[in-house]
Amino acid sequence: QKDCISDFLTFRHNVIVKSRQLGLSETVSAYCLWLALFHRDKNIVIMATTLKTAGLMVRKIREKFKMLPAWLTEILKVTEPEANSKINLILSNGSSIKAVPTTDGAVRGEAGSIVVVDEAAHIENFKELWKAIFPTLATGGSSIIFSSPNGKNYFHELFDGAEKKKTGEKIEYIPNRNGFHGLEVGSNNF
């Protein structure tokens, strides 16, 4: 989890292959909350295999927000307006976190600060979806794409073409071929 947070801060586009139930969704949701709290006007978009699943991540973020100590939200002058829905969290500092469906038109016309895609290997149209998402990040936005393995598909292709660390006696980098930084969390035999 520490490596993931460090990579989110260091690299613009991250692709992560992971084992199941390692807490990566919790880590990503905490990172998104930090980004929304400490930076004004961030547009954070969450996608997953279904809109309901993406909405669950927004719910995790909202629960984390509600657990923050009052002194912190007072110092930051950040509140959650009452008008939020189950799939949207809009803060008083202008930052928003929203779950959107995995359709290529869902993010079209938006400037995303960060787009998070959960279980990307299990999204049937992920290649077309990424082609629609990428232009929304053109103004400097970043991405976190993660998944458990699901055979050879576009997620596998992104991970395969990413810069990765090889661990052993020394750290060695595989050169970046596609603009992504890859990280493997858990043993996957990907």
N, C-alpha and C positions, 0 to 999 in steps of 0.2 A: 504494500500500500504506500509506503514511503517512496519507493521507486516510481510508482505511478504519479503521485503528486509532483515529485521533482520533474518528471518528464512532461506533465501537463504545463508546468511553468516554463520549461526549457524549449520544448518543441511545439511548433504551430499545429501540426497534424499528427495525431497519435492513433495507431491501430494496435489493438491488444487482443491476443488470443489467450483464453483463460479456461481453467477448469471451472466447474460449477460450484456454487456456494462458497466463494472465497471472500465475499464482502466487497467486491468491486463496485457494485451498484451503490452501496452505501458510501464508498469512497468518492465516487463520481458525484453523487448527490451533495455530499459535503463540500466538494470543490465548487460546484455550481452555486451553492448558497454563499460561500465566501466571495465568489466573483460578483454576485449580485449585491451583496451587502457593502463591500468595500470599493466598489466601482459604480459610478453613476451611469445610467442609461445603457446598461448591457441588455442585449436581446439574446436570451438563452433558449434554444430550441431543443426539445427532447423528442426522439423518435424511438420506437421499438417495434416488435413484431405486430403488435396491435395498439390502437389508441388507448385502450384500457391499461395495457402494460406501461405505456409511456406515462399515463396519468398516475399510475402507482408511484413512479419516481418523483413526480411533482408533489404527490402527497407526502413522500418521505422528506422532501425538501421543506415543505410547509411544517411538518412535525418538528424538524430540526430548528426552524425559525422560531417556533413557539417555545422551544426549550432554552432559547438564549436568555442570558440574564438581562433583566430590565436595564441595568446600568449600561450595558453594551449598546442596546438599541437606542437608548437616550443619547449617548455620546455620538452615535452615528446619525441620529435623528431619522431613523428608518422605521416605518410602520407598515403594516399590511392593511390596505384599505379593505373595507367590508365587501366590496363588489366582486371579489375573486370567485372563480368557479373551481370545480374539481380538477380541471386540467390547466388552469392558469394561476399564476401567482405574480401579482404586480405589486412592486414595492413603491413607497413614497419617493424614493430617490430616482425614479424613472426606470429602474431595472425591471425586467420581466422574465419569467420562466414559464414556458408553455409547452404542453404536449401537443404534437400535431400528428396526423395520420401519415402513413408511409405511402403517400401518393406523390408523384413528381410535381404536382401543382401546389402542394401544401406549403412550401416555403418560397415559391416563386414571387419575386418582387420585394422580398424582405432583405435587409442587411443583417445577417446573423453575426453576433459577437462570438458565439460558439454553438456548434451543432453537435449534439450527443446522439449516437445511434447505438442502442442496446440490442444485442443478439442479431447483429447484422448478417451473419452467415445463414440465419433462418428466415430472412426477408426475401421472398421470391424474386422481386424485381429490383434488387439492391443496386445493380449496375446502372439501370436507368434512373433510379432514385438519386444515386450519387452524382450523376451528370446534371441533375436538376439542383441539387444542394450546392455543389461547388461554386457556381457563380454568385451565390448569396454570401460567400465568404471573401469575395474579391476585395473588399475594403479593409482587409486585415483580420477577418474572423478566423477562428480556429476550429478544430474538430477533435472529438474523441469517439472512436468507433471501436466497439468491443463485442466479443462473442465467444461462446464455446464453439469448437469446431463442428462443421457439418459438411464434410467432403470438399471437393474441389469446386469452388464457385468464385464469385467476384471478391468476396471478403478474403478468401484464401489468396487470390491474386494480389490484392492490396498488401496483405501481410508478407507474402513472398517477395514482393518488390520493395519493401521498406528497409530503411537502415535499421540494423539490429545489433545488439550487444551479444557477443559470444562470451560466455564465462568459462573459466578454467583457471589456469595459473595466472593468466593476465587477461585484461579486458581488450577485446579486439572488435572493431566495428566492421560490419559489412557495409559497403558504400550505399548511399541513398540513391535509389533508382526511380522513385515515383513521388517524392515529396513527403512521404510518411516516415514517422519513426515507429518502429515496431517493438513491442514488448510482449514477452511470453510470461504468463503468471500461472503457476502450477504446472503439473506435468500433463501434457496434452498429446504428445506424439503427433503433432500437427505436421 
